[in-house]
């Protein structure tokens, strides 16, 4: 089997991508504690919050307070979603390390999710990239629906690359290839990752996967085999998409970390404290989270044999 | 990305591996209807039932009646689990096409699951293989826990291969490498599949995966990339293991079929009738089955854009 890189980095997006869609209003204290607990796990990056309009996403209206109050662990990059110039200003005021801008690669999803055409979004993000550049703040762009759109179906890789080139030319230091509603499949992931790496050698590429159709880990392996070293993931598989009924959330961070650890790939993340964080999520989001890895334990967490076994097979 | 074979075969094990562990007593009529519906989906093989002692598994006491009453579709191989000579006799009486014998590659799991040491199992299976050979009935052997044992932890590939060689020498036409409790990970799957194919060139190899830790489809891709063409799977992800608390069931047939279809690999199985079968499972087993693919639909089952979109972006 083709091996990918020996070391990968995980960007934990649960506090932003996860909490923004939850019905429960999570208290500011609990958000800060969630991020602080994640900081102890060894993530390369944590997407802390979103500087969208508090009117649009009331659940994250306390974005600045959260960003100010988290305990910053040296070496961890604390990022936030920034939709526009106003958001950038708010993010800069509270010392966000890196900005994550977002637009869709498919027209209908961009209109539904961002209330703009893609060309309007491109103009807006170009302005944000310019302002961030002047402020010395690095920006990544998450390009949604690159492996398929829940409205438009397949998205042309040429179109994805056209947008990615425009954004990198405008100053983005990285591009995240987002499988927003879990439509990606392994051979497709490998092809687009290879092409993006070839055409954008200067950009840091991240892959963002959802597990809607069970393929998240298979897609992660496919991306890793092409050399991708940066993965988004959400603790407990939090997240989803309001425009794709039935779509489950992001790839589970704990399953991603566990799989790569089994394969001898260093993620930097320690599984036991991460599993503790995941065990606390149902209280945080006020709903049950189906979590097979938590239920079953890591693969080498062995069980005691049934009690009758020793007697039945005793030498006497 | 390394491509595997253009065509694979799926062995649907839900009626046996799934139903044997369900609490609900499924009526004989419903079992027959379940198998008949599966026969219309295009499977290469269907594991119909198990000829274990009715005392040990009362749920499958009607094994002969089920095997006699199913409507046999030409081209489909109808198999059954056969634990011993008595089971072989019962299986032969009702015209089972192929026998599936079973033992574990780890000592403690074999003792717990089969109430025998591995050497006792090997002797028993050798006797069954001889008798089946005399009767002209082909036998596959499912070798459990080859990627890890819930009691003993990692299992030595040397030990797995020793048992596999013994069983093939004794007359088994195929070996199924079983990840009984979902402990397999992709690089491990690739290594063992490559070794088994190299050392047992005359044996038909099947891979049997569980999704306990989210890796089932990733493992399936890894196996496929080494050339494996035969996969066990259970509709709706039925199944589990009584000795591994929290362990979820077999890889979902519908997710496996969907993924390979996305990748352009011919499984022979048509997804729409299979999804109809899966939608009927909660009634059959009298419990809810979490089923993300059924909830979300196949990847290109697109949605209508929100109604406000047309007005907002109208040319007027």
Interface residues (C-beta under 8 A of the other chain):
Chain A: X1 X2 X3 X108 X111 X112 X115 X117 X148 X149 X150 X151 X152 X153 X154 X181 X182 X183 X185 X186 X187 X188 X190 X191 X211 X212 X213 X214 X215 X216 X217 X218 X220 X221 X222 X225 X226 X243 X244 X245 X246 X247 X248 X252 X255 X258 X259 X262 X263 X264 X290 X292 X293 X295 X296 X297 X298 X299 X300 X302 X303 X304 X305 X306 X309 X312 X313
Chain B: X1 X2 X3 X108 X111 X112 X115 X117 X148 X149 X150 X151 X152 X153 X154 X181 X182 X183 X185 X186 X187 X188 X190 X191 X211 X212 X213 X214 X215 X216 X217 X218 X220 X221 X222 X225 X226 X243 X244 X245 X246 X247 X248 X252 X255 X258 X259 X262 X263 X264 X290 X292 X293 X295 X296 X297 X298 X299 X300 X302 X303 X304 X305 X306 X309 X312 X313
